[in-house]
Amino acid sequence: MPTSPTSPPSPFAHLTDARLEQLGREFAAIHEEVYADLGERDRRYITGIIRMHRQLATASRALLVGSRSKPLWLLGTCGLGAAKILENMEIGHNVLHGQWDWMNDPYIHSSTWDWDTASTAEAWKHSHNYIHHTYTNIRGKDKDLGYEIMRIDPHQEWKPSYLLQPLYNLLLMAFFEWGVAVHDMDIEAIRAGEKPWKDVWHDLKGISGKARDQIVKDYLGWPAVSAAAALAFDQLVTRRPKRRGLRERLGRGRPRLRAAASARLSAMPRSARDGFVATFWANFTANIIRNVWTHSIIFCGHFPDQTYTFSPAEVENETSGGWYARQLVGAANITGSPFFHVMSGNLGYQVEHHLYPDMPSSRYAEIAPRVKDICQRYGLPYNTGRLSVQLGTVHRTIARLAFPGGSPRPKPGPYRPEGAGLGTSEVAERGTAPAPV
């Protein structure tokens, strides 16, 4: 019978109850001070980000009207991918966290916002805002710990299905929005009979509605706009559109569906067909770009070597200070430029985000030095590292734990400022990974 791996010592076991509660009060004070200071500059930030997203998306869609041109297709696709990342990460994720509810803006509010992804806002706020951010990294309670399909911690019981997890992790990267949408339904609860079928049906209706909207928008609506624009241009310039079959452009599929689609496309002038197909693939590619980037940022913030997981027994009777300490050591940051942080939804500051999920993301860089100071004074780790290092450890863990066994990775020591000696966090940040599992 396999033995359970030994858990690494708790990084805050050295703190007395009184010291831990003082830690909690210091973290809470940062939250109160920031909220007391929120005002016009914060409002300008989020409205400016939303305006920038719309301008970028509009410009990209305009370029894709001419998507028959390869340079315009490339520019439009890259721009649209960036716009989708911005909308998903810095706007949608953070607005739905309630980070901008303090403005009392009926439009930029967690109760009214919907985002450009397959997940419904309602289901995501339950699975992410409530379940994940309440039970962060508690094994058996945090459904985001491996997303119910992967073994990313040695304490998780190994199953033969995990042998394929490197493969379906790649599929999850490409189609992350759809994976998250299904994950929001809580498949384990459905299997266990713990979720009423009326709730399952409610979730299915929500997902199917979002799926319909996404498919119509990206794979029918906008390609049709490009087709109409191409046809109008063709009529204006040549006045003699050529007709030609396009069956060779259609991928494999059911014969009837392929025949029906082929007949419809063949009935279009060539210019319209080319515009439709080019924009279809541009939208598909932009969605893949967004999904891969989102998957990478989220996995690097939760599953690199530096983060700790906890058993339910370890957090029994957890106090406010213990909650803050668990959030601190259960997440990891990614170093980068200001542009990188905006494009990552400021989740490069995952530590700060888990400490303050409802704080405007634009304030995370501002409070990071104060969080580091608390870590130094209380002898706690501050997990951070370059994107390449964090991503490398995540995918190495997914590959290793696809097989039985494994043990927890070496964990960071207490945070030390630059120049005061290197702890594990600083070693990771400079690109030297710990020893293999």
Secondary structure, 3 states (H helix, E strand, C coil): CCCCCCCCCCCCCCCCHHHHHHHHHHHHHHHHHHHHHCCHHHHHHHHHHHHHHHHHHHHHHHHHHCCCCHHHHHHHHHHHHHHHHHHHHHHHHHHHCCCCHHHCCCCCCCCCCCCCCCCCHHHHHHHHHHHHHHCCCECCCCCCCCCCCCCCCCCCCCCHHHHHHHHHHHHHHHCHHHHHHHHCCCHHHHHCCCCCHHHHHHHHHHHHHHHHHHHHHHHHHHHHHHHHHHHHHHHHHCCCCCECCCHHHCCCCCHHHHHHHHHHHHCCEHHHHHHHHHHHHHHHHHHHHHHHHHHHHHHHHHCCCCCCCECHHHHCCCCHHHHHHHHHHCCCCCCCCHHHHHHCCCHHHHHHHHHCCCCCHHHHHHHHHHHHHHHHHHCCCCCCCCHHHHHHHHHHHHHHCCCCCCCCCCCCCCCCCCCCCCCHHHHHHCCCCCCCC
